[in-house]
């Protein structure tokens, strides 16, 4: 800093922030593989702890601030530790949405406080503060709506007439207010209207989006939060916030792009033409009847197969059946059956959901394959077992141009010699689209909760010897 001689404390703070940056980057890199993900979380966590401790060295932190900082750490850390212990894996997407929203909300609240104190000055600082506030507020309210949808509290998509036009006008008015704040100063009336409209914009953008697009939405909101934090970090001249925000924002945007590509959906399509959850796959839907198969028949088909591919979905997560599925898989492997797991990029309610569940159950990483690595093997597979997955194995994505999921890359489970689909009932998928796979000649429906159904299959496999 010009005109300022660095003290020993200044050197210590900056060296600590450099270490924090290294830990964040190493942690993110390690998280890219399930084999090293746990190590990556520990590294990133250590970086965050160090960044938090360094704030106590700032000379502006008076004794009063120390007390407030300690109180915040105790309350926030205690709540996070408790929720981390009690929240089920099926509810993890909701918790991610809430934490995501808290990050964006915190960035917006910091900017509001800085404006109120009158310490934001200069066109660059003011512009970054306004942009960080806008993005953070949208991320906060949008994440709350995502949480309500994932939790099942908000069961229907909320769409108003001329939705895109309303959103566009609202965004334009909010930006105009932001420009007024930048060029005329933080007028209290403008500030209040700006934050209220930004929060409303987040609600209206996410409210119409259905469950099928939710993995992309969560990833996009995560990127928004990162960008907001990075911008507010620059305003506060805090390197840790700048680094963390940029890393989260960049990785979130990349992940959003990958998720959208996996669904063959443009990010603009997710926002402006969302799958509401009320769509149907073409006029009349699939023709034919579903054929039921019992646990004994399913057990025999897999026990005497040479190759079985298991496709897990959110239904497995809801039932908490991942441990039973792995127990069944081990029995088949012991009998000489080649068992593999196929994961679609958007299976579940958030990116990587199925991978985490299978890892929790102890499934070896070398048995878990992504879509592009496993699809060519389905035609050579005796049995494909689909457990609670729906849209990611729906063949209409290949040929029905009237379907909202047309063009989405799917797992080719329908090309296996025999297909067993375990689901609780005869309802449509999370996007509201009927699944053509269920009506195929080579498909048998194993109805019931995955936990119970797979337990019965295990019993019958043991009986077959």
Residue pairs with C-beta under 8 A, 6 or more apart in sequence:
9 57
9 59
12 57
13 54
13 57
13 58
14 239
16 50
16 51
16 53
16 54
17 51
17 54
17 239
17 240
17 243
19 47
19 50
20 47
20 48
20 50
20 51
20 54
20 239
20 240
20 243
21 47
21 239
21 243
22 47
23 43
23 44
23 46
23 47
23 50
24 44
24 47
24 243
24 244
24 247
25 247
26 40
26 43
27 40
27 41
27 42
27 43
27 44
27 45
27 47
28 40
28 44
28 247
28 251
29 40
30 36
30 37
30 39
30 40
30 43
31 37
31 40
31 41
31 44
32 40
34 355
34 359
34 365
34 368
35 365
48 244
51 240
51 244
52 73
54 240
55 61
55 69
56 66
56 69
61 69
83 95
87 94
87 95
88 320
89 317
89 320
89 356
89 357
89 360
90 314
90 317
90 318
90 320
91 151
92 350
92 353
92 356
93 150
93 214
93 218
93 348
93 349
93 350
93 353
94 147
94 150
94 151
96 218
96 222
96 350
97 143
97 144
97 146
97 147
97 150
97 218
97 221
98 143
98 144
98 147
100 139
100 143
100 146
100 218
100 221
100 222
100 225
101 139
101 140
101 141
101 142
101 143
101 144
101 146
101 147
101 221
101 225
102 140
103 136
103 139
103 225
103 226
103 228
103 229
104 135
104 136
104 137
104 138
104 139
104 140
104 143
104 221
104 224
104 225
104 228
104 229
105 136
105 137
105 139
105 140
106 136
106 229
107 132
107 133
107 135
107 136
107 139
107 225
107 228
107 229
107 231
107 232
108 132
108 133
108 136
108 137
108 140
108 195
108 198
108 228
109 136
110 232
110 235
110 236
111 120
111 129
111 130
111 132
111 133
111 136
111 232
111 235
112 133
112 191
112 195
114 120
114 129
114 235
114 236
115 129
115 181
115 186
115 191
116 186
116 191
118 186
120 126
120 129
120 186
120 235
123 182
125 234
125 235
126 181
126 182
127 182
128 231
128 232
128 234
128 235
129 231
129 232
129 235
130 178
130 181
130 182
130 194
131 178
131 231
132 227
132 228
132 229
132 230
132 231
132 232
132 235
133 178
133 194
133 195
133 198
133 228
134 174
134 175
134 178
134 194
134 198
135 224
135 225
135 227
135 228
135 231
136 224
136 225
136 228
136 229
136 232
137 195
137 198
137 199
137 201
137 202
138 198
138 199
138 201
138 202
138 205
138 224
139 202
139 221
139 224
139 225
139 228
140 199
140 202
141 198
141 199
141 200
141 201
141 202
141 203
141 206
142 202
142 203
142 205
142 206
142 217
142 221
142 224
143 202
143 221
143 225
144 203
145 154
145 202
145 203
145 206
145 207
146 206
146 214
146 217
146 218
146 221
148 154
149 206
149 209
149 211
149 214
150 211
150 214
150 349
154 207
156 277
157 207
157 208
157 209
157 210
157 274
157 276
157 277
157 278
158 207
158 208
159 207
159 208
159 276
160 166
160 204
163 204
163 208
164 272
166 204
167 201
167 204
167 205
170 197
170 200
170 201
170 204
171 201
173 197
174 194
174 197
174 198
174 201
177 190
177 193
177 194
177 197
178 194
180 187
180 190
181 187
181 190
181 191
181 194
184 190
205 271
206 217
206 221
208 274
208 276
209 217
209 270
209 271
209 274
209 275
209 276
210 274
210 275
210 276
210 277
210 278
210 430
210 431
210 432
211 277
211 349
211 430
211 431
212 263
212 275
212 277
212 391
212 404
212 405
212 429
212 430
212 431
212 432
212 433
213 263
213 265
213 270
213 274
213 275
214 349
214 350
215 259
215 346
215 348
215 349
215 350
215 351
216 256
216 259
216 260
216 263
216 265
216 267
216 270
216 346
217 270
218 349
218 350
218 351
219 252
219 255
219 256
219 259
219 350
219 351
220 252
220 253
220 256
220 267
220 270
222 248
222 252
222 255
223 248
223 249
223 250
223 251
223 252
223 253
223 255
223 256
224 249
224 252
225 248
225 249
225 252
226 244
226 245
226 246
226 247
226 248
226 249
226 250
226 251
226 252
227 245
227 249
228 245
229 241
229 244
229 245
229 248
229 249
230 241
230 242
230 244
230 245
230 246
230 248
230 249
231 245
232 241
232 245
233 239
233 240
233 241
233 242
233 243
233 244
233 245
234 242
255 351
256 267
257 267
258 345
259 345
259 346
259 351
260 266
260 267
260 270
262 344
262 345
262 346
262 371
262 408
262 409
263 346
263 405
263 408
264 397
264 405
264 406
264 407
264 408
264 409
265 408
275 404
275 405
275 431
275 432
276 432
277 430
277 431
277 432
278 432
279 403
279 404
279 431
279 432
279 433
280 428
280 432
280 433
280 434
281 394
281 396
281 400
281 402
281 403
281 404
281 405
281 433
281 434
281 436
282 396
282 400
282 402
282 403
283 402
285 434
286 396
286 434
286 435
286 436
286 438
286 439
287 439
288 439
288 440
289 439
290 426
290 438
290 439
290 443
290 445
291 443
291 444
291 445
292 444
292 445
292 446
292 447
293 301
293 420
293 444
293 445
293 446
294 446
295 446
295 453
295 456
295 457
295 459
295 460
296 460
297 444
298 385
298 420
298 444
298 446
298 457
298 460
299 457
299 458
299 459
299 460
299 461
299 463
299 464
300 460
300 464
301 382
301 383
301 418
301 420
302 308
302 332
302 337
302 383
302 385
302 420
302 457
302 461
303 332
303 335
303 337
303 461
303 464
305 332
305 337
305 382
305 383
305 418
306 337
306 338
306 382
307 337
307 338
307 339
307 340
307 377
307 380
307 381
307 382
307 383
308 332
308 337
308 338
308 339
308 340
308 381
308 382
308 383
308 384
308 385
309 339
309 340
309 341
309 342
309 374
309 377
309 378
309 381
309 383
309 384
309 385
309 413
309 416
310 325
310 329
310 339
310 340
310 341
310 342
310 384
310 385
310 387
311 341
311 342
311 344
311 347
311 384
311 385
311 386
311 387
311 389
311 392
311 393
311 411
311 413
312 322
312 325
312 341
312 343
312 347
312 354
312 357
312 358
312 387
312 388
312 389
313 347
313 348
313 354
313 386
313 387
313 388
313 389
313 390
313 392
314 347
314 348
314 349
314 353
314 388
314 389
314 430
315 387
315 388
315 389
315 390
315 422
315 423
315 424
315 450
316 322
316 325
316 354
316 357
316 387
316 388
316 389
316 450
317 348
317 353
317 354
317 357
317 388
318 388
318 450
319 388
319 449
319 450
319 451
319 452
320 451
321 387
321 388
321 449
321 450
321 451
321 454
322 357
322 358
322 360
322 361
322 363
323 361
323 362
324 450
324 451
324 454
324 455
324 458
325 361
325 387
325 450
325 454
326 358
326 361
326 362
326 363
327 458
328 454
328 457
328 458
328 461
329 339
329 363
329 367
331 458
331 461
331 462
332 339
332 461
333 339
335 461
339 367
340 367
340 368
340 369
340 374
340 377
341 358
341 363
341 367
341 368
341 369
342 369
342 371
342 374
342 375
342 411
342 413
343 354
343 355
343 358
343 368
343 369
343 370
343 371
344 354
344 371
344 389
344 392
344 393
344 410
344 411
345 351
345 370
345 371
346 392
347 353
347 354
347 389
347 392
348 354
348 357
355 368
358 368
359 365
371 409
371 410
371 411
374 411
375 411
375 412
378 384
378 411
378 412
378 413
378 414
378 415
378 416
379 412
379 415
379 416
381 416
381 417
382 416
382 417
382 418
383 416
383 417
383 418
383 419
383 420
384 413
384 414
384 416
384 418
384 419
384 420
385 420
385 422
386 393
386 413
386 419
386 420
386 421
386 422
386 437
387 422
387 450
387 454
388 422
388 423
388 424
388 450
389 411
390 423
390 428
390 429
390 430
390 435
391 397
391 405
391 408
391 410
391 429
391 430
391 431
391 433
391 435
392 410
392 411
393 410
393 411
393 413
393 414
393 435
393 437
394 405
394 410
394 429
394 433
394 435
394 436
394 437
395 410
395 414
395 436
395 437
395 440
396 403
396 405
396 406
396 433
396 435
396 436
397 403
397 405
397 406
397 407
397 408
397 409
397 410
398 410
399 406
400 406
400 436
403 433
404 431
404 433
405 431
405 433
413 419
413 437
414 436
414 437
414 440
414 442
414 443
416 442
417 442
418 442
418 444
419 437
419 440
419 442
419 443
419 444
420 443
420 444
420 446
421 437
421 438
421 443
421 444
421 445
421 446
422 446
422 447
422 448
422 450
422 453
422 454
423 445
423 446
423 447
424 447
424 448
424 449
425 447
428 434
428 435
429 435
437 443
438 445
446 453
446 457
447 453
448 456
